[in-house]
Amino acid sequence: MHAIVIDSPGDPDVLHWREVADPQPGPGEVLVEVAASAVNRADILQRRGFYPPPPGASDILGLECSGRIIALGSGVESLAIGDEVCCLLAGGGYATKVAVPAAQCMPIPSGVDLVTAAGLPEVACTVWSNLAMVAGLTRGDWLLVHGGAGGIGTMAIQVARLLGAQVAVTAGSQAKLDTCAELGAQICINYRDQDFVEVVRAETGGRGVDVVLDNMGAAYLQRNVDVLARGGRVVIIGLQGGVKGEVDLGVLLRKSATVRATTLRSRPIDDKAQICTAVERHVWPWIAAGLLRPVVDRVLPMSDAAAAHRALEAGEVTGKILLVP
């Protein structure tokens, strides 16, 4: 098969499309012929040498894909050869074939084509697990999403609105804020020239938000706590702004607030299986009904993964970039 190979960590030029050995499905796994994969910021971190795959996972980039099952490992009874699926991966998506635990394969949602479905598993599982299962976002809550125009952000806005929550977002351009507003965000903040704490307080009558979905980490830690309402929850899912920060514990105490940090990639297979099942049960029907849509910025050849990484790093992307072999 062919896959994107990294000779050594570095800039996007270290990504090369080469022939490599085919993966073999182990017990409980299936082999998927990849129709498309998608680019995530975790891929950039791995390319730079900062985010190695968990033990036993493929060292090929790619945390999600779509495709057709072409072989079954022992013990797999829930799927069949020829099934079209989209998959949550710990690695291996930037390739023409990938071995995947059967429990991390989901059917293609009704109304979504096979290529577009590649951009759903990572964002849908990340958003649902963090907003619904960790933060307990519910009707009437206010949610603040940092990076509202990204793959996670565009999914989070739509899921939150369908849960009955109200949404504030940050983004870096008016075009991106316009996209967020079209998806249902009510407060749209340009982080380049506005202070999100001040804007949110003003727009919510001083109340603040119940949940912050944060991709920045250290750089926003204290301000995320400052913007919370009483009983609020910060959920950190990314570290674009650094890994070490300080927080005023007195503010946390006074607000009875919580700071949580989660990752999806290194969770046990059983945990991922539960999340996939929940996404299929709760999110897929919204997509089938036309209430939620994947946002795709562009589709590129997988051999041109370097261009995709450059675009994402330059902040030129709204939604997801998909890669097709």
HELIX and SHEET records of a PDB file:
HELIX    1   1 PRO A   12  VAL A   14  5                                   3    
HELIX    2   2 ARG A   41  ARG A   48  1                                   8    
HELIX    3   3 ALA A  102  GLN A  104  5                                   3    
HELIX    4   4 THR A  116  GLY A  119  5                                   4    
HELIX    5   5 PRO A  121  VAL A  127  1                                   7    
HELIX    6   6 TRP A  128  VAL A  134  3                                   7    
HELIX    7   7 GLY A  151  LEU A  162  1                                  12    
HELIX    8   8 GLN A  174  LEU A  183  1                                  10    
HELIX    9   9 PHE A  196  GLU A  203  1                                   8    
HELIX   10  10 GLY A  217  TYR A  220  5                                   4    
HELIX   11  11 LEU A  221  ASP A  226  1                                   6    
HELIX   12  12 LEU A  249  LYS A  255  1                                   7    
HELIX   13  13 ILE A  269  HIS A  282  1                                  14    
HELIX   14  14 TRP A  284  ALA A  288  1                                   5    
HELIX   15  15 MET A  302  ASP A  304  5                                   3    
HELIX   16  16 ALA A  305  GLU A  313  1                                   9    
SHEET    1   A 2 HIS A   2  ILE A   6  0                                        
SHEET    2   A 2 LEU A  15  GLU A  19 -1                                        
SHEET    1   B 5 LYS A  97  PRO A 101  0                                        
SHEET    2   B 5 GLU A  29  ALA A  38 -1                                        
SHEET    3   B 5 GLU A  64  LEU A  72 -1                                        
SHEET    4   B 5 GLU A  84  LEU A  88 -1                                        
SHEET    5   B 5 CYS A 105  PRO A 107 -1                                        
SHEET    1   C 4 LYS A  97  PRO A 101  0                                        
SHEET    2   C 4 GLU A  29  ALA A  38 -1                                        
SHEET    3   C 4 LYS A 320  VAL A 324 -1                                        
SHEET    4   C 4 VAL A 296  PRO A 301  1                                        
SHEET    1   D 6 ILE A 187  ASN A 190  0                                        
SHEET    2   D 6 GLN A 166  ALA A 171  1                                        
SHEET    3   D 6 TRP A 142  HIS A 146  1                                        
SHEET    4   D 6 VAL A 209  ASP A 214  1                                        
SHEET    5   D 6 LEU A 228  ILE A 236  1                                        
SHEET    6   D 6 THR A 258  ALA A 261  1                                        
END                                                                             
